[in-house]
Amino acid sequence: MFKKLFFIIGSIFIATNTHADIAYIYCATPNMNWNWLKEMGDYVFVSGEWKSGQIGSYRFNYFKITDNTNISNLQKKCVKQFGESYIFAQPADDTSTDWNLFGSDEINLSSGVIRYCSTSTSQSLIFSRAYCFYSLYR
């Protein structure tokens, strides 16, 4: 009886804590025009995990792909669907996403437009202000 209970509880724990995030793909130009990548009317998405990175005092988010999707193939689809200026395939968590990149870690990132923020905290430690910037990452 104890073994069955342990197995059931363990299965529930694994089922609720093992999941992959998804990212929808949008195609972008260097001057931040964009369109959703679709195939046969459906939004294209990939499986992976959202991560945070930091370079110096700047923080940013990126998406680490865990399936066998090739980013350069997504970029080729962007150019084919939207034209030569749509050279970046970028990940989105939903329709209100910000500008994030694909990456295998915080150093090895794909090309695209990125939003990065530097956070400064006031002396009272009550107020925190984030200064965010957009930049082309190649």
PEZI-V810056 format. One record per backbone hydrogen bond with DSSP energy under -0.5 kcal/mol. NH is the residue of the N-H (numbers start at 1). CO is the residue of the C=O. E is the energy in kcal/mol with one decimal. If there is no record, write none. Layout:
BEGIN
NH_CO_E ; NH_CO_E
END
This chain:
BEGIN
5_1_-2.3 ; 6_2_-2.6 ; 7_3_-2.4 ; 8_4_-2.5 ; 9_5_-2.6 ; 10_6_-2.5 ; 11_7_-2.3 ; 12_8_-2.2 ; 13_9_-2.3 ; 14_10_-2.4 ; 15_11_-2.6 ; 16_12_-2.1 ; 17_13_-1.3 ; 18_14_-1.2 ; 19_17_-0.7 ; 21_48_-2.5 ; 23_46_-2.1 ; 24_92_-2.9 ; 25_44_-2.3 ; 26_90_-2.5 ; 27_35_-3.5 ; 28_88_-2.6 ; 29_33_-2.2 ; 32_29_-1.8 ; 35_27_-1.9 ; 37_25_-2.6 ; 38_36_-0.5 ; 39_42_-2.6 ; 42_39_-1.9 ; 44_37_-2.5 ; 46_23_-2.1 ; 48_21_-2.5 ; 49_64_-2.1 ; 51_62_-3.0 ; 53_60_-3.2 ; 55_58_-2.3 ; 58_55_-1.9 ; 59_117_-3.4 ; 60_53_-2.1 ; 62_51_-2.3 ; 63_101_-2.4 ; 64_49_-2.8 ; 64_62_-0.5 ; 65_63_-0.7 ; 66_47_-2.1 ; 67_47_-1.1 ; 71_69_-0.6 ; 73_70_-0.5 ; 74_70_-1.5 ; 75_71_-2.4 ; 76_72_-1.9 ; 77_73_-1.9 ; 78_74_-2.0 ; 79_75_-2.2 ; 80_76_-2.3 ; 81_77_-2.6 ; 82_78_-2.8 ; 83_79_-1.9 ; 86_83_-1.7 ; 87_85_-1.6 ; 88_28_-2.1 ; 90_26_-3.0 ; 90_88_-0.6 ; 92_24_-2.3 ; 97_94_-1.2 ; 100_91_-0.5 ; 100_98_-0.9 ; 101_61_-1.0 ; 103_63_-1.9 ; 104_108_-1.9 ; 105_108_-0.9 ; 109_107_-1.1 ; 110_102_-3.1 ; 112_137_-2.6 ; 114_135_-3.1 ; 115_99_-2.2 ; 116_114_-0.5 ; 116_133_-2.3 ; 117_59_-2.7 ; 118_131_-2.9 ; 119_57_-0.5 ; 120_129_-2.6 ; 122_127_-2.2 ; 125_122_-1.6 ; 129_120_-2.5 ; 131_118_-2.9 ; 131_129_-0.5 ; 132_130_-0.6 ; 133_116_-2.8 ; 135_114_-2.4 ; 137_112_-3.7 ; 137_135_-0.5 ; 138_136_-0.5
END
